[in-house]
Every structure is written in structure tokens, then in C-alpha cells.
Amino acid sequence: MGDALSGFQRLPGRQPRPVTNGLVAMIAAALVLGGGLLAGRLLTDEAPPPAPAPSPSRSAA
């Protein structure tokens, strides 16, 4: 009867589950993409757009 549960035990040397591989791949892709976008933004030496000047409120006048 012990053989019935052997399929649910993690055996040494087995590969991780495909779901785990997919999650790790998605996280790695997000990190690479985010790092590439950040590096591209830093390397373009493009100044950020100026913030709009606050308009004077009508109640202050």
C-alpha cells in the first residue's frame, strides 16, 4: 500500500515543476525588461519634462 503514495513524494534529483519553471522565467523576464528600460532611460541623457508651474488659485487674489 506504500507504493500508492510514492508518486506524490518528491524524489531526489527530479526537475522542479513546470509551473515553478514558468514563474521563475516570468520573474526573470520582468527583471531583465525593467533593467533594460531603466538602463535605456539613463543612457539617453534625456532630461525629464519640466513640471508644470502651479497656477495661482483664484481665492488668493
C-alpha positions as a printed Julia matrix, in Angstrom:
61×3 Matrix{Float64}:
  0.0    0.0     0.0
  3.01   2.3     0.45
  3.54   2.24   -3.31
  0.33   4.17   -3.92
  1.79   7.34   -2.36
  5.22   7.09   -3.98
  4.05   9.18   -6.95
  3.37  12.13   -4.66
  6.74  12.15   -2.97
  9.48  14.38   -4.29
 12.34  12.2    -5.41
 15.92  13.47   -5.15
 17.34  14.65   -8.45
 13.98  15.35  -10.09
 13.39  18.53  -12.03
 11.21  21.28  -10.5
  7.61  21.52  -11.58
  6.82  23.21  -14.91
  4.71  25.8   -13.07
  7.7   26.75  -10.93
  9.88  27.0   -14.02
  7.31  29.27  -15.67
  7.07  31.56  -12.65
 10.84  31.84  -12.37
 11.08  32.59  -16.09
  8.4   35.31  -15.85
 10.14  36.97  -12.9
 13.49  36.83  -14.68
 11.97  38.31  -17.84
 10.38  41.15  -15.87
 13.69  41.93  -14.18
 15.59  41.9   -17.47
 12.98  44.07  -19.18
 12.81  46.52  -16.28
 16.59  46.73  -16.08
 16.82  47.32  -19.8
 14.24  50.09  -19.72
 15.97  51.75  -16.77
 19.38  51.49  -18.43
 17.97  52.89  -21.67
 16.45  55.82  -19.85
 19.7   56.55  -18.01
 21.84  56.23  -21.15
 19.78  58.55  -23.35
 20.7   61.57  -21.17
 17.29  62.95  -21.88
 16.13  65.48  -19.33
 12.75  64.73  -17.81
  9.97  67.06  -18.94
  9.63  70.11  -16.71
  6.87  70.03  -14.15
  4.03  72.42  -14.97
  4.08  75.57  -12.9
  1.32  75.67  -10.32
 -1.41  78.06  -11.36
 -2.32  80.69   -8.83
 -5.56  79.96   -7.07
 -8.41  82.39   -7.58
 -9.13  82.62   -3.86
 -5.65  84.05   -3.13
 -6.19  87.09   -5.32
